[in-house]
Amino acid sequence: MSVQSSHRTVPLPPSSSTAGTLFTGETTISSAEAAAPPPAAVELDLLMGSTASRYPNVLHFLPTDANIIIMAVGAVVVMQDLSNPHEQTLLRGHDSEVCALAVCKNGRFIASGQLGSETQKGQVAAVKVWSVPDKADILTLPGICGKCMGLALSDDGKFLAAAGLNQMLIVWDVSSGGEQIYARRTEQLCSILALHLVSQANDGPHGQRPPRVVRAQQQHHQHQSKYVLCTAQESLVMKHTIEFDISQMSYVLTTHKMQMPGHSLLRNYTCGVIISGQLVTGTQQGELCVFSLDAMVFRASMPCCNGTVRSLALIGGSLYVAGGDGKIRSFEGSDVQWHVVAENAVDPAASGKGSGLLCLTPSPSGKELLATSSNGKLWRIKARSLEASLLQSSVTGEVTCVAFGKDDSNHLMSGSSFGRLVLWDLGQLNPVATAQVKSRVECLCAGPAATSEALGGTCPTGVVTVLVDVTSPHIVHSTAGDGQIVTFDLKAGKAQIKHLWKGGQVTGMTQRLDSENELITCHMDGRLMFWDIDYADPVAGLQASSPHALQRALSRLRCVTMSPDGRYVAAGAEDGETYIFDLKTSQQLPPTSSGKPNGHSGAVCSICWSPDSRQLATAAKDQSLGLWNFYEEPHHEGKTEGEDDDGTRSAAEGS
């Protein structure tokens, strides 16, 4: 690694310098002064993973289309085609992990709730309402903080109920633009069991009536509709009735406690459905409890599984139960008489470990259900026989690292905090091979052959990155969190040079592939530093420019990689962003989120380019993998000013 003799190392500007600026020697090259429009762009193609392995009821069929499922992946609500998992519609707007979903039966609206935001004061957990036809959010509703504990949309999509970790129970009128009709702080944490349209007046055929008369009559009959919301506070079950009060010209919510059979039945209720005037609930104790909504009394309880009842679903008169023991059961009956029709262990191979079911959703046709298990698997289940078949798998646990094969852009390997290695087929988005190691996987690299193999392992404490020199295989570079960057000569058996970064923690390292062959390190202050073997101090630096309001607090870089053609360097950050720089022009490309919340809700732990340079893969702490399409403008004939003979320009070139 060499530089021009005229190049002199000078103190680098502080991290508060203008973002997106390259500092080198005595020259400062601003991104604004660098050439022309960005030569490339990146956009999110798809997300792999699902929060359905951690939260119940974050998976739903779209009621109007049996081929579309709705699920939460990180901070994104994803509408995915079952027949082609690459066909995804990404509803982006949350700035933290989505942990609650609800869909109205007419298929018009989706409601989503999140964990408390790390970028907003008070850990605001925004609730959003999305228009399915427009694929856009139409309402952002405040009042829930810490975590959205549960959501329910009425059958017609008119009312939305939410419960939060801040013990708030709120009901909004979606049709009136999100007007609150009820907001109270409960005595204990509240869980939402069901929101049901009990009765709806029928105005009959419209005939030849004028449209104005039809609209007036529809509004009048809509005000005659009655809704029932059922909630639970520890062992108490509440019935809330929502009706239009003509004297107040508004909807009014009234609350009544269900009568319980003394202190002999103390249960924690997890989920519920309303069927034939009765509320059927699941409990943490593995029971079904039945309440009469008319008499508002407890009617019966019966054991149904060897674990927590996670989710309930209705198809006609059949009740389906997803249990923490990994089994699905179907029941039929009413009031105090219920019997098991069928049961099945969805994933017998899991032998109880990680096989507990969390989500259960019926298809619009009623012929099948989808279920998710805590080991990240999505199952298709026949409604009558309960026969289960694996539909797809997703990552579980914190994804710590990713790597493509040496010459294989069709397969990707991931490592996790649980020590699980998975080789993914990016065509089918399913694992083709798995392996288990005894400890956390920290790094992956391409295998020696031109295959999709990868090597995984755990690194010594404190070591962040180890890489082989791009020109001399006997030279190895390593960096540690304490700021040391060491170049080691394996033939000589000794360290060739040691760099020391005194500006804070070093979080990642890569190496340039052009004639400079400099090392590039990333740092928690948002900077990329360039190191030459002939100089003890860094010879250049780049500052990442965050698209978020809290720029200084968020542009903390966690990992870095170089594109196979040596022109671009990409870095993953604490805020879930991916920052890409063009080393020819010193420009930072437009951020992956374009100013909107990113697909990842957690820090990007690992990033890599595909061998064909067409995609970037990212792994994040929110248990998701991101695949990003990278588009590059066609190369122009001839060289630009300052280009080297090989068509590259050194980002650390002196004046």
Secondary structure by P-SEA (a helix, b strand, c coil): ccccccccccccccccccccccccccbbbbcccccccccbbbbbcccccccccccccccccccccccbbbbbcccccccccccccccccccccccccccbbbbcccccbbbbbbccccccccccbbbbbbbcccccccccccccccccccccccccccbbbbbcccbbbbbbcccccccccbbbbcccbbbbccccccbbbbccccccccaaaaaaaaaaaaaabbbbbbbbcccbbbbbbbbbcccccbbbbbbbbcccccccbbbbbccccccccbbbbbcccbbbbbbbcccccccccccccccccccccccccbbbbbccccbbbbbbbcccbbbbccccccccccccccccccbbbbcccccbbbbbcccbbbbbbbccccbbbbccccccccccccccccccccbbbbbcccbbbbbbccccccccbbbbccccccccccccccccbbbbbbccccccccccccccccbbbbbcccbbbbbbbcccccccbbbbbcccccccccccccccbbbbbbcccbbbbbbbccccccccbbbbbbcccccccccccccccccccccbbbbbccccbbbbbcccccccccccccccccccccccccccccccccbbbbbccccbbbbbbbbbccccccccccccccccccccccc
